[in-house]
């Protein structure tokens, strides 16, 4: 089992920054990769960034150059640094962990709200 708890959301003006955290506990050794997802109001959840155990990262085109995903192994925490925020970045951000097991399992956090005003 893996538990994920997101934090760090809030309300900011366009152009501002936030850093989201995803605290991970449980069977951390079984995790293959983490992902950050964005769900805008009335829309489907979309992947914005991933980080793999060896710290390879990938980003959606809409956040490339503005968002940075990183990991602190000493704190078992994954971060999403969000700069140059835009109103369209508003929504709930979720952290997901995918395990190395076969078949792989996904674990989700409860989400954290980000609101960007123009």
Biopython code that builds the backbone (N, CA, C, O; Angstrom):
import numpy as np
from Bio.PDB.StructureBuilder import StructureBuilder

atoms = [
    (1, "UNK", "N", (0.838, -1.202, 0.000)),
    (1, "UNK", "CA", (0.000, 0.000, 0.000)),
    (1, "UNK", "C", (0.871, 1.250, 0.000)),
    (1, "UNK", "O", (1.952, 1.275, 0.589)),
    (2, "UNK", "N", (0.386, 2.267, -0.662)),
    (2, "UNK", "CA", (1.055, 3.562, -0.736)),
    (2, "UNK", "C", (0.043, 4.641, -0.378)),
    (2, "UNK", "O", (-1.099, 4.609, -0.836)),
    (3, "UNK", "N", (0.467, 5.588, 0.435)),
    (3, "UNK", "CA", (-0.388, 6.719, 0.780)),
    (3, "UNK", "C", (0.265, 8.004, 0.265)),
    (3, "UNK", "O", (1.477, 8.192, 0.377)),
    (4, "UNK", "N", (-0.558, 8.871, -0.294)),
    (4, "UNK", "CA", (-0.094, 10.139, -0.843)),
    (4, "UNK", "C", (-0.915, 11.272, -0.255)),
    (4, "UNK", "O", (-2.141, 11.188, -0.186)),
    (5, "UNK", "N", (-0.238, 12.331, 0.168)),
    (5, "UNK", "CA", (-0.931, 13.496, 0.706)),
    (5, "UNK", "C", (-0.364, 14.740, 0.037)),
    (5, "UNK", "O", (0.810, 15.068, 0.206)),
    (6, "UNK", "N", (-1.210, 15.431, -0.726)),
    (6, "UNK", "CA", (-0.787, 16.665, -1.392)),
    (6, "UNK", "C", (-1.024, 17.864, -0.485)),
    (6, "UNK", "O", (-1.915, 17.860, 0.364)),
    (7, "UNK", "N", (-0.205, 18.886, -0.687)),
    (7, "UNK", "CA", (-0.376, 20.150, 0.020)),
    (7, "UNK", "C", (0.275, 21.249, -0.806)),
    (7, "UNK", "O", (0.968, 20.982, -1.788)),
    (8, "UNK", "N", (0.039, 22.490, -0.392)),
    (8, "UNK", "CA", (0.701, 23.615, -1.038)),
    (8, "UNK", "C", (-0.164, 24.415, -1.987)),
    (8, "UNK", "O", (0.281, 25.433, -2.517)),
    (9, "UNK", "N", (-1.397, 23.974, -2.214)),
    (9, "UNK", "CA", (-2.274, 24.737, -3.089)),
    (9, "UNK", "C", (-2.679, 26.055, -2.450)),
    (9, "UNK", "O", (-2.410, 26.303, -1.275)),
    (10, "UNK", "N", (-3.330, 26.895, -3.245)),
    (10, "UNK", "CA", (-3.780, 28.179, -2.742)),
    (10, "UNK", "C", (-4.255, 29.063, -3.869)),
    (10, "UNK", "O", (-4.474, 28.608, -4.992)),
    (11, "UNK", "N", (-4.411, 30.336, -3.552)),
    (11, "UNK", "CA", (-4.868, 31.322, -4.532)),
    (11, "UNK", "C", (-3.750, 32.306, -4.815)),
    (11, "UNK", "O", (-3.148, 32.859, -3.894)),
    (12, "UNK", "N", (-3.478, 32.521, -6.083)),
    (12, "UNK", "CA", (-2.428, 33.456, -6.488)),
    (12, "UNK", "C", (-2.907, 34.256, -7.696)),
    (12, "UNK", "O", (-3.867, 33.875, -8.367)),
    (13, "UNK", "N", (-2.241, 35.346, -7.957)),
    (13, "UNK", "CA", (-2.523, 36.116, -9.161)),
    (13, "UNK", "C", (-1.711, 35.562, -10.326)),
    (13, "UNK", "O", (-0.685, 34.908, -10.138)),
    (14, "UNK", "N", (-2.191, 35.839, -11.523)),
    (14, "UNK", "CA", (-1.478, 35.408, -12.719)),
    (14, "UNK", "C", (-0.036, 35.914, -12.674)),
    (14, "UNK", "O", (0.232, 37.057, -12.305)),
    (15, "UNK", "N", (0.881, 35.028, -13.060)),
    (15, "UNK", "CA", (2.298, 35.363, -13.001)),
    (15, "UNK", "C", (2.968, 34.906, -11.723)),
    (15, "UNK", "O", (4.195, 34.909, -11.624)),
    (16, "UNK", "N", (2.162, 34.510, -10.736)),
    (16, "UNK", "CA", (2.706, 34.085, -9.463)),
    (16, "UNK", "C", (3.210, 32.649, -9.488)),
    (16, "UNK", "O", (3.202, 31.985, -10.524)),
    (17, "UNK", "N", (3.649, 32.187, -8.316)),
    (17, "UNK", "CA", (4.234, 30.850, -8.190)),
    (17, "UNK", "C", (3.660, 30.119, -6.991)),
    (17, "UNK", "O", (3.231, 30.730, -6.012)),
    (18, "UNK", "N", (3.662, 28.811, -7.088)),
    (18, "UNK", "CA", (3.305, 27.936, -5.978)),
    (18, "UNK", "C", (4.187, 26.694, -6.056)),
    (18, "UNK", "O", (4.675, 26.325, -7.124)),
    (19, "UNK", "N", (4.380, 26.057, -4.901)),
    (19, "UNK", "CA", (5.050, 24.767, -4.887)),
    (19, "UNK", "C", (4.141, 23.758, -4.204)),
    (19, "UNK", "O", (3.795, 23.904, -3.032)),
    (20, "UNK", "N", (3.767, 22.750, -4.946)),
    (20, "UNK", "CA", (2.944, 21.682, -4.404)),
    (20, "UNK", "C", (3.847, 20.562, -3.888)),
    (20, "UNK", "O", (4.923, 20.308, -4.431)),
    (21, "UNK", "N", (3.387, 19.905, -2.836)),
    (21, "UNK", "CA", (4.118, 18.779, -2.263)),
    (21, "UNK", "C", (3.239, 17.536, -2.270)),
    (21, "UNK", "O", (2.020, 17.614, -2.116)),
    (22, "UNK", "N", (3.879, 16.398, -2.451)),
    (22, "UNK", "CA", (3.195, 15.104, -2.405)),
    (22, "UNK", "C", (3.993, 14.215, -1.451)),
    (22, "UNK", "O", (4.992, 13.608, -1.837)),
    (23, "UNK", "N", (3.541, 14.151, -0.217)),
    (23, "UNK", "CA", (4.214, 13.329, 0.784)),
    (23, "UNK", "C", (3.802, 11.873, 0.591)),
    (23, "UNK", "O", (2.615, 11.553, 0.535)),
    (24, "UNK", "N", (4.792, 11.004, 0.492)),
    (24, "UNK", "CA", (4.552, 9.591, 0.194)),
    (24, "UNK", "C", (4.920, 8.729, 1.400)),
    (24, "UNK", "O", (5.950, 8.955, 2.035)),
    (25, "UNK", "N", (4.094, 7.761, 1.711)),
    (25, "UNK", "CA", (4.388, 6.818, 2.790)),
    (25, "UNK", "C", (3.905, 5.432, 2.384)),
    (25, "UNK", "O", (3.209, 5.261, 1.382)),
    (26, "UNK", "N", (4.294, 4.448, 3.193)),
    (26, "UNK", "CA", (3.928, 3.068, 2.890)),
    (26, "UNK", "C", (5.033, 2.378, 2.115)),
    (26, "UNK", "O", (6.212, 2.544, 2.430)),
    (27, "UNK", "N", (4.663, 1.601, 1.100)),
    (27, "UNK", "CA", (5.618, 0.795, 0.332)),
    (27, "UNK", "C", (6.312, 1.636, -0.739)),
    (27, "UNK", "O", (6.127, 1.424, -1.937)),
    (28, "UNK", "N", (7.104, 2.583, -0.279)),
    (28, "UNK", "CA", (7.754, 3.534, -1.197)),
    (28, "UNK", "C", (8.697, 2.815, -2.153)),
    (28, "UNK", "O", (8.845, 3.219, -3.306)),
    (29, "UNK", "N", (9.336, 1.745, -1.672)),
    (29, "UNK", "CA", (10.292, 1.006, -2.495)),
    (29, "UNK", "C", (9.632, 0.414, -3.743)),
    (29, "UNK", "O", (10.316, 0.115, -4.723)),
    (30, "UNK", "N", (8.311, 0.245, -3.712)),
    (30, "UNK", "CA", (7.601, -0.368, -4.829)),
    (30, "UNK", "C", (7.197, 0.621, -5.913)),
    (30, "UNK", "O", (6.653, 0.223, -6.943)),
    (31, "UNK", "N", (7.456, 1.904, -5.693)),
    (31, "UNK", "CA", (6.987, 2.920, -6.639)),
    (31, "UNK", "C", (7.942, 3.054, -7.813)),
    (31, "UNK", "O", (9.152, 3.189, -7.633)),
    (32, "UNK", "N", (7.386, 3.015, -9.011)),
    (32, "UNK", "CA", (8.175, 3.181, -10.225)),
    (32, "UNK", "C", (8.249, 4.644, -10.638)),
    (32, "UNK", "O", (9.315, 5.127, -11.021)),
    (33, "UNK", "N", (7.133, 5.349, -10.563)),
    (33, "UNK", "CA", (7.122, 6.742, -10.966)),
    (33, "UNK", "C", (5.965, 7.479, -10.289)),
    (33, "UNK", "O", (5.003, 6.871, -9.820)),
    (34, "UNK", "N", (6.089, 8.791, -10.253)),
    (34, "UNK", "CA", (5.039, 9.683, -9.740)),
    (34, "UNK", "C", (4.562, 10.577, -10.882)),
    (34, "UNK", "O", (5.313, 10.895, -11.804)),
    (35, "UNK", "N", (3.318, 10.964, -10.794)),
    (35, "UNK", "CA", (2.779, 11.895, -11.773)),
    (35, "UNK", "C", (1.964, 12.969, -11.090)),
    (35, "UNK", "O", (1.316, 12.714, -10.074)),
    (36, "UNK", "N", (1.993, 14.169, -11.641)),
    (36, "UNK", "CA", (1.113, 15.249, -11.211)),
    (36, "UNK", "C", (0.059, 15.450, -12.300)),
    (36, "UNK", "O", (0.370, 15.534, -13.488)),
    (37, "UNK", "N", (-1.198, 15.524, -11.854)),
    (37, "UNK", "CA", (-2.320, 15.686, -12.762)),
    (37, "UNK", "C", (-3.091, 16.946, -12.409)),
    (37, "UNK", "O", (-3.153, 17.348, -11.247)),
    (38, "UNK", "N", (-3.677, 17.563, -13.425)),
    (38, "UNK", "CA", (-4.471, 18.771, -13.258)),
    (38, "UNK", "C", (-5.889, 18.497, -13.740)),
    (38, "UNK", "O", (-6.102, 17.981, -14.837)),
    (39, "UNK", "N", (-6.855, 18.854, -12.896)),
    (39, "UNK", "CA", (-8.252, 18.745, -13.300)),
    (39, "UNK", "C", (-8.899, 20.110, -13.202)),
    (39, "UNK", "O", (-9.198, 20.598, -12.112)),
    (40, "UNK", "N", (-9.110, 20.715, -14.353)),
    (40, "UNK", "CA", (-9.772, 22.016, -14.397)),
    (40, "UNK", "C", (-11.273, 21.824, -14.162)),
    (40, "UNK", "O", (-11.802, 20.736, -14.392)),
    (41, "UNK", "N", (-11.955, 22.867, -13.706)),
    (41, "UNK", "CA", (-13.400, 22.754, -13.458)),
    (41, "UNK", "C", (-14.159, 22.267, -14.680)),
    (41, "UNK", "O", (-14.050, 22.856, -15.755)),
    (42, "UNK", "N", (-14.926, 21.200, -14.525)),
    (42, "UNK", "CA", (-15.735, 20.668, -15.606)),
    (42, "UNK", "C", (-14.979, 19.897, -16.663)),
    (42, "UNK", "O", (-15.543, 19.553, -17.701)),
    (43, "UNK", "N", (-13.694, 19.616, -16.415)),
    (43, "UNK", "CA", (-12.890, 18.912, -17.420)),
    (43, "UNK", "C", (-12.283, 17.648, -16.846)),
    (43, "UNK", "O", (-12.308, 17.423, -15.636)),
    (44, "UNK", "N", (-11.735, 16.821, -17.733)),
    (44, "UNK", "CA", (-11.097, 15.589, -17.302)),
    (44, "UNK", "C", (-9.729, 15.871, -16.703)),
    (44, "UNK", "O", (-9.104, 16.896, -16.974)),
    (45, "UNK", "N", (-9.292, 14.945, -15.896)),
    (45, "UNK", "CA", (-7.964, 15.038, -15.295)),
    (45, "UNK", "C", (-6.911, 14.819, -16.380)),
    (45, "UNK", "O", (-7.031, 13.904, -17.195)),
    (46, "UNK", "N", (-5.872, 15.670, -16.385)),
    (46, "UNK", "CA", (-4.825, 15.584, -17.391)),
    (46, "UNK", "C", (-3.455, 15.529, -16.740)),
    (46, "UNK", "O", (-3.209, 16.176, -15.721)),
    (47, "UNK", "N", (-2.573, 14.753, -17.337)),
    (47, "UNK", "CA", (-1.214, 14.623, -16.838)),
    (47, "UNK", "C", (-0.416, 15.872, -17.184)),
    (47, "UNK", "O", (-0.429, 16.321, -18.330)),
    (48, "UNK", "N", (0.283, 16.438, -16.193)),
    (48, "UNK", "CA", (1.115, 17.619, -16.460)),
    (48, "UNK", "C", (2.605, 17.336, -16.306)),
    (48, "UNK", "O", (3.422, 17.971, -16.973)),
    (49, "UNK", "N", (2.979, 16.383, -15.429)),
    (49, "UNK", "CA", (4.398, 16.121, -15.218)),
    (49, "UNK", "C", (4.580, 14.741, -14.598)),
    (49, "UNK", "O", (3.743, 14.276, -13.824)),
    (50, "UNK", "N", (5.687, 14.098, -14.953)),
    (50, "UNK", "CA", (6.035, 12.828, -14.336)),
    (50, "UNK", "C", (7.505, 12.827, -13.931)),
    (50, "UNK", "O", (8.323, 13.541, -14.512)),
    (51, "UNK", "N", (7.824, 12.018, -12.929)),
    (51, "UNK", "CA", (9.208, 11.808, -12.532)),
    (51, "UNK", "C", (9.368, 10.332, -12.230)),
    (51, "UNK", "O", (8.568, 9.742, -11.504)),
    (52, "UNK", "N", (10.424, 9.734, -12.804)),
    (52, "UNK", "CA", (10.690, 8.314, -12.638)),
    (52, "UNK", "C", (11.764, 8.157, -11.558)),
    (52, "UNK", "O", (12.437, 9.126, -11.207)),
    (53, "UNK", "N", (11.924, 6.969, -11.045)),
    (53, "UNK", "CA", (12.828, 6.734, -9.927)),
    (53, "UNK", "C", (14.224, 7.280, -10.184)),
    (53, "UNK", "O", (14.863, 7.781, -9.258)),
    (54, "UNK", "N", (14.709, 7.198, -11.402)),
    (54, "UNK", "CA", (16.040, 7.704, -11.687)),
    (54, "UNK", "C", (16.019, 9.170, -12.069)),
    (54, "UNK", "O", (16.960, 9.684, -12.673)),
    (55, "UNK", "N", (14.934, 9.837, -11.711)),
    (55, "UNK", "CA", (14.786, 11.281, -11.851)),
    (55, "UNK", "C", (14.662, 11.770, -13.282)),
    (55, "UNK", "O", (14.942, 12.936, -13.560)),
    (56, "UNK", "N", (14.254, 10.919, -14.181)),
    (56, "UNK", "CA", (13.889, 11.372, -15.523)),
    (56, "UNK", "C", (12.522, 12.037, -15.434)),
    (56, "UNK", "O", (11.596, 11.498, -14.829)),
    (57, "UNK", "N", (12.407, 13.200, -16.035)),
    (57, "UNK", "CA", (11.163, 13.962, -15.956)),
    (57, "UNK", "C", (10.567, 14.195, -17.336)),
    (57, "UNK", "O", (11.279, 14.236, -18.340)),
    (58, "UNK", "N", (9.258, 14.345, -17.366)),
    (58, "UNK", "CA", (8.536, 14.680, -18.596)),
    (58, "UNK", "C", (7.424, 15.655, -18.259)),
    (58, "UNK", "O", (6.872, 15.636, -17.159)),
    (59, "UNK", "N", (7.100, 16.514, -19.231)),
    (59, "UNK", "CA", (6.108, 17.553, -19.007)),
    (59, "UNK", "C", (5.134, 17.647, -20.177)),
    (59, "UNK", "O", (5.481, 17.373, -21.326)),
    (60, "UNK", "N", (3.910, 18.042, -19.852)),
    (60, "UNK", "CA", (2.964, 18.380, -20.906)),
    (60, "UNK", "C", (3.404, 19.687, -21.557)),
    (60, "UNK", "O", (4.031, 20.532, -20.918)),
    (61, "UNK", "N", (3.071, 19.838, -22.823)),
    (61, "UNK", "CA", (3.493, 21.034, -23.538)),
    (61, "UNK", "C", (2.997, 22.326, -22.915)),
    (61, "UNK", "O", (3.660, 23.360, -22.999)),
    (62, "UNK", "N", (1.829, 22.267, -22.290)),
    (62, "UNK", "CA", (1.223, 23.466, -21.722)),
    (62, "UNK", "C", (1.972, 23.999, -20.503)),
    (62, "UNK", "O", (1.794, 25.158, -20.127)),
    (63, "UNK", "N", (2.810, 23.163, -19.883)),
    (63, "UNK", "CA", (3.529, 23.599, -18.678)),
    (63, "UNK", "C", (5.037, 23.574, -18.866)),
    (63, "UNK", "O", (5.773, 24.012, -17.982)),
    (64, "UNK", "N", (5.507, 23.075, -19.990)),
    (64, "UNK", "CA", (6.948, 22.988, -20.257)),
    (64, "UNK", "C", (7.588, 24.373, -20.097)),
    (64, "UNK", "O", (7.128, 25.360, -20.670)),
    (65, "UNK", "N", (8.649, 24.413, -19.310)),
    (65, "UNK", "CA", (9.346, 25.673, -19.076)),
    (65, "UNK", "C", (8.797, 26.485, -17.919)),
    (65, "UNK", "O", (9.441, 27.431, -17.466)),
    (66, "UNK", "N", (7.613, 26.130, -17.436)),
    (66, "UNK", "CA", (7.010, 26.855, -16.305)),
    (66, "UNK", "C", (6.954, 25.996, -15.040)),
    (66, "UNK", "O", (7.118, 26.510, -13.933)),
    (67, "UNK", "N", (6.729, 24.714, -15.197)),
    (67, "UNK", "CA", (6.604, 23.805, -14.061)),
    (67, "UNK", "C", (7.847, 22.917, -13.977)),
    (67, "UNK", "O", (8.439, 22.554, -14.993)),
    (68, "UNK", "N", (8.223, 22.579, -12.749)),
    (68, "UNK", "CA", (9.346, 21.675, -12.524)),
    (68, "UNK", "C", (8.956, 20.641, -11.480)),
    (68, "UNK", "O", (8.511, 20.989, -10.387)),
    (69, "UNK", "N", (9.123, 19.372, -11.820)),
    (69, "UNK", "CA", (8.856, 18.297, -10.873)),
    (69, "UNK", "C", (10.194, 17.800, -10.325)),
    (69, "UNK", "O", (11.167, 17.659, -11.066)),
    (70, "UNK", "N", (10.228, 17.539, -9.026)),
    (70, "UNK", "CA", (11.456, 17.082, -8.390)),
    (70, "UNK", "C", (11.109, 16.150, -7.239)),
    (70, "UNK", "O", (9.948, 16.001, -6.859)),
    (71, "UNK", "N", (12.151, 15.526, -6.697)),
    (71, "UNK", "CA", (11.920, 14.534, -5.646)),
    (71, "UNK", "C", (12.989, 14.685, -4.577)),
    (71, "UNK", "O", (14.163, 14.883, -4.888)),
    (72, "UNK", "N", (12.583, 14.593, -3.322)),
    (72, "UNK", "CA", (13.503, 14.601, -2.187)),
    (72, "UNK", "C", (13.368, 13.247, -1.498)),
    (72, "UNK", "O", (12.406, 13.000, -0.771)),
    (73, "UNK", "N", (14.344, 12.377, -1.737)),
    (73, "UNK", "CA", (14.261, 11.029, -1.170)),
    (73, "UNK", "C", (14.353, 11.025, 0.349)),
    (73, "UNK", "O", (13.806, 10.139, 1.005)),
    (74, "UNK", "N", (15.046, 12.014, 0.909)),
    (74, "UNK", "CA", (15.199, 12.051, 2.368)),
    (74, "UNK", "C", (13.874, 12.352, 3.056)),
    (74, "UNK", "O", (13.669, 11.995, 4.215)),
    (75, "UNK", "N", (12.977, 13.015, 2.327)),
    (75, "UNK", "CA", (11.678, 13.363, 2.904)),
    (75, "UNK", "C", (10.545, 12.553, 2.288)),
    (75, "UNK", "O", (9.383, 12.733, 2.655)),
    (76, "UNK", "N", (10.874, 11.658, 1.351)),
    (76, "UNK", "CA", (9.851, 10.868, 0.654)),
    (76, "UNK", "C", (8.762, 11.768, 0.080)),
    (76, "UNK", "O", (7.569, 11.487, 0.194)),
    (77, "UNK", "N", (9.202, 12.840, -0.528)),
    (77, "UNK", "CA", (8.261, 13.833, -1.034)),
    (77, "UNK", "C", (8.604, 14.207, -2.471)),
    (77, "UNK", "O", (9.769, 14.359, -2.839)),
    (78, "UNK", "N", (7.553, 14.349, -3.264)),
    (78, "UNK", "CA", (7.682, 14.820, -4.641)),
    (78, "UNK", "C", (7.074, 16.219, -4.716)),
    (78, "UNK", "O", (6.036, 16.483, -4.109)),
    (79, "UNK", "N", (7.717, 17.102, -5.453)),
    (79, "UNK", "CA", (7.279, 18.491, -5.531)),
    (79, "UNK", "C", (6.899, 18.860, -6.963)),
    (79, "UNK", "O", (7.376, 18.264, -7.929)),
    (80, "UNK", "N", (6.042, 19.844, -7.067)),
    (80, "UNK", "CA", (5.747, 20.458, -8.354)),
    (80, "UNK", "C", (5.871, 21.969, -8.163)),
    (80, "UNK", "O", (5.017, 22.605, -7.546)),
    (81, "UNK", "N", (6.938, 22.519, -8.699)),
    (81, "UNK", "CA", (7.133, 23.956, -8.645)),
    (81, "UNK", "C", (6.434, 24.557, -9.857)),
    (81, "UNK", "O", (6.711, 24.169, -10.992)),
    (82, "UNK", "N", (5.533, 25.499, -9.623)),
    (82, "UNK", "CA", (4.745, 26.103, -10.693)),
    (82, "UNK", "C", (5.046, 27.595, -10.741)),
    (82, "UNK", "O", (4.734, 28.331, -9.805)),
    (83, "UNK", "N", (5.650, 28.031, -11.827)),
    (83, "UNK", "CA", (5.964, 29.443, -12.034)),
    (83, "UNK", "C", (5.119, 30.003, -13.170)),
    (83, "UNK", "O", (4.532, 29.260, -13.957)),
    (84, "UNK", "N", (5.073, 31.324, -13.235)),
    (84, "UNK", "CA", (4.348, 32.006, -14.313)),
    (84, "UNK", "C", (2.938, 31.440, -14.475)),
    (84, "UNK", "O", (2.502, 31.123, -15.582)),
    (85, "UNK", "N", (2.249, 31.324, -13.368)),
    (85, "UNK", "CA", (0.921, 30.707, -13.387)),
    (85, "UNK", "C", (-0.072, 31.527, -14.209)),
    (85, "UNK", "O", (-0.024, 32.756, -14.246)),
    (86, "UNK", "N", (-0.964, 30.801, -14.861)),
    (86, "UNK", "CA", (-1.987, 31.412, -15.707)),
    (86, "UNK", "C", (-3.370, 31.028, -15.171)),
    (86, "UNK", "O", (-3.502, 30.015, -14.484)),
    (87, "UNK", "N", (-4.392, 31.816, -15.474)),
    (87, "UNK", "CA", (-5.746, 31.464, -15.016)),
    (87, "UNK", "C", (-6.155, 30.054, -15.456)),
    (87, "UNK", "O", (-6.892, 29.383, -14.733)),
    (88, "UNK", "N", (-5.702, 29.597, -16.604)),
    (88, "UNK", "CA", (-6.068, 28.255, -17.070)),
    (88, "UNK", "C", (-5.373, 27.145, -16.272)),
    (88, "UNK", "O", (-5.687, 25.969, -16.457)),
    (89, "UNK", "N", (-4.453, 27.496, -15.408)),
    (89, "UNK", "CA", (-3.843, 26.503, -14.514)),
    (89, "UNK", "C", (-4.731, 26.223, -13.306)),
    (89, "UNK", "O", (-4.435, 25.331, -12.512)),
    (90, "UNK", "N", (-5.797, 26.965, -13.165)),
    (90, "UNK", "CA", (-6.729, 26.771, -12.046)),
    (90, "UNK", "C", (-7.328, 25.372, -12.072)),
    (90, "UNK", "O", (-7.656, 24.839, -13.132)),
    (91, "UNK", "N", (-7.462, 24.793, -10.891)),
    (91, "UNK", "CA", (-8.071, 23.482, -10.785)),
    (91, "UNK", "C", (-7.496, 22.714, -9.602)),
    (91, "UNK", "O", (-6.765, 23.262, -8.776)),
    (92, "UNK", "N", (-7.838, 21.455, -9.544)),
    (92, "UNK", "CA", (-7.323, 20.582, -8.494)),
    (92, "UNK", "C", (-6.139, 19.801, -9.061)),
    (92, "UNK", "O", (-6.200, 19.256, -10.163)),
    (93, "UNK", "N", (-5.067, 19.762, -8.281)),
    (93, "UNK", "CA", (-3.870, 19.035, -8.684)),
    (93, "UNK", "C", (-3.757, 17.768, -7.830)),
    (93, "UNK", "O", (-3.840, 17.804, -6.602)),
    (94, "UNK", "N", (-3.567, 16.657, -8.528)),
    (94, "UNK", "CA", (-3.477, 15.357, -7.874)),
    (94, "UNK", "C", (-2.098, 14.748, -8.116)),
    (94, "UNK", "O", (-1.488, 14.935, -9.169)),
    (95, "UNK", "N", (-1.634, 14.024, -7.122)),
    (95, "UNK", "CA", (-0.406, 13.250, -7.222)),
    (95, "UNK", "C", (-0.792, 11.777, -7.380)),
    (95, "UNK", "O", (-1.693, 11.286, -6.700)),
    (96, "UNK", "N", (-0.107, 11.088, -8.275)),
    (96, "UNK", "CA", (-0.340, 9.663, -8.473)),
    (96, "UNK", "C", (0.974, 8.930, -8.428)),
    (96, "UNK", "O", (1.969, 9.388, -8.991)),
    (97, "UNK", "N", (0.987, 7.782, -7.756)),
    (97, "UNK", "CA", (2.158, 6.907, -7.732)),
    (97, "UNK", "C", (1.801, 5.594, -8.422)),
    (97, "UNK", "O", (0.736, 5.025, -8.182)),
    (98, "UNK", "N", (2.694, 5.123, -9.273)),
    (98, "UNK", "CA", (2.513, 3.852, -9.977)),
    (98, "UNK", "C", (3.588, 2.884, -9.520)),
    (98, "UNK", "O", (4.763, 3.243, -9.453)),
    (99, "UNK", "N", (3.192, 1.653, -9.204)),
    (99, "UNK", "CA", (4.140, 0.709, -8.630)),
    (99, "UNK", "C", (4.864, -0.111, -9.689)),
    (99, "UNK", "O", (4.472, -0.149, -10.855)),
    (100, "UNK", "N", (5.925, -0.761, -9.247)),
    (100, "UNK", "CA", (6.729, -1.659, -10.080)),
    (100, "UNK", "C", (6.095, -3.035, -10.232)),
    (100, "UNK", "O", (6.554, -3.850, -11.033)),
    (101, "UNK", "N", (5.059, -3.287, -9.476)),
    (101, "UNK", "CA", (4.449, -4.613, -9.463)),
    (101, "UNK", "C", (3.828, -4.963, -10.809)),
    (101, "UNK", "O", (3.603, -4.096, -11.653)),
    (102, "UNK", "N", (3.551, -6.277, -10.992)),
    (102, "UNK", "CA", (2.834, -6.701, -12.189)),
    (102, "UNK", "C", (1.542, -7.375, -11.769)),
    (102, "UNK", "O", (1.579, -8.378, -11.055)),
    (103, "UNK", "N", (0.380, -6.841, -12.200)),
    (103, "UNK", "CA", (0.264, -5.584, -12.948)),
    (103, "UNK", "C", (0.548, -4.386, -12.059)),
    (103, "UNK", "O", (0.429, -4.488, -10.838)),
    (104, "UNK", "N", (0.917, -3.271, -12.634)),
    (104, "UNK", "CA", (1.183, -2.083, -11.814)),
    (104, "UNK", "C", (-0.097, -1.562, -11.181)),
    (104, "UNK", "O", (-1.186, -1.726, -11.730)),
    (105, "UNK", "N", (0.048, -0.934, -10.020)),
    (105, "UNK", "CA", (-1.082, -0.339, -9.325)),
    (105, "UNK", "C", (-0.875, 1.167, -9.223)),
    (105, "UNK", "O", (0.246, 1.655, -9.081)),
    (106, "UNK", "N", (-1.979, 1.879, -9.300)),
    (106, "UNK", "CA", (-1.953, 3.329, -9.153)),
    (106, "UNK", "C", (-2.559, 3.724, -7.815)),
    (106, "UNK", "O", (-3.576, 3.179, -7.386)),
    (107, "UNK", "N", (-1.916, 4.677, -7.173)),
    (107, "UNK", "CA", (-2.418, 5.256, -5.936)),
    (107, "UNK", "C", (-2.536, 6.767, -6.135)),
    (107, "UNK", "O", (-1.668, 7.399, -6.737)),
    (108, "UNK", "N", (-3.625, 7.329, -5.618)),
    (108, "UNK", "CA", (-3.896, 8.754, -5.778)),
    (108, "UNK", "C", (-3.976, 9.448, -4.438)),
    (108, "UNK", "O", (-4.394, 8.870, -3.435)),
    (109, "UNK", "N", (-3.562, 10.708, -4.447)),
    (109, "UNK", "CA", (-3.791, 11.550, -3.292)),
    (109, "UNK", "C", (-5.167, 12.186, -3.380)),
    (109, "UNK", "O", (-5.923, 11.933, -4.319)),
    (110, "UNK", "N", (-5.485, 13.017, -2.390)),
    (110, "UNK", "CA", (-6.813, 13.616, -2.306)),
    (110, "UNK", "C", (-6.936, 14.893, -3.137)),
    (110, "UNK", "O", (-8.040, 15.386, -3.365)),
    (111, "UNK", "N", (-5.808, 15.423, -3.583)),
    (111, "UNK", "CA", (-5.809, 16.629, -4.396)),
    (111, "UNK", "C", (-5.642, 17.896, -3.589)),
    (111, "UNK", "O", (-5.941, 17.932, -2.395)),
    (112, "UNK", "N", (-5.164, 18.932, -4.248)),
    (112, "UNK", "CA", (-5.021, 20.243, -3.628)),
    (112, "UNK", "C", (-5.459, 21.302, -4.645)),
    (112, "UNK", "O", (-5.103, 21.229, -5.821)),
    (113, "UNK", "N", (-6.230, 22.280, -4.180)),
    (113, "UNK", "CA", (-6.830, 23.278, -5.056)),
    (113, "UNK", "C", (-5.862, 24.416, -5.348)),
    (113, "UNK", "O", (-5.226, 24.963, -4.447)),
    (114, "UNK", "N", (-5.765, 24.761, -6.635)),
    (114, "UNK", "CA", (-4.985, 25.925, -7.074)),
    (114, "UNK", "C", (-5.925, 26.854, -7.830)),
    (114, "UNK", "O", (-6.619, 26.435, -8.756)),
    (115, "UNK", "N", (-5.939, 28.115, -7.424)),
    (115, "UNK", "CA", (-6.772, 29.113, -8.088)),
    (115, "UNK", "C", (-5.890, 30.271, -8.522)),
    (115, "UNK", "O", (-5.212, 30.891, -7.702)),
    (116, "UNK", "N", (-5.905, 30.559, -9.821)),
    (116, "UNK", "CA", (-5.097, 31.640, -10.376)),
    (116, "UNK", "C", (-6.040, 32.699, -10.928)),
    (116, "UNK", "O", (-6.834, 32.424, -11.828)),
    (117, "UNK", "N", (-5.953, 33.895, -10.395)),
    (117, "UNK", "CA", (-6.822, 34.978, -10.825)),
    (117, "UNK", "C", (-6.078, 35.899, -11.793)),
    (117, "UNK", "O", (-4.861, 36.069, -11.718)),
    (118, "UNK", "N", (-6.846, 36.479, -12.689)),
    (118, "UNK", "CA", (-6.233, 37.357, -13.702)),
    (118, "UNK", "C", (-6.165, 38.791, -13.227)),
    (118, "UNK", "O", (-5.680, 39.660, -13.953)),
]
sb = StructureBuilder()
sb.init_structure("model")
sb.init_model(0)
sb.init_chain("A")
sb.init_seg("    ")
for serial, (resi, resn, name, xyz) in enumerate(atoms, 1):
    if name == "N":
        sb.init_residue(resn, " ", resi, " ")
    sb.init_atom(name, np.array(xyz, "f"), 0.0, 1.0, " ", f" {name:<3s}", serial, name[0])
structure = sb.get_structure()
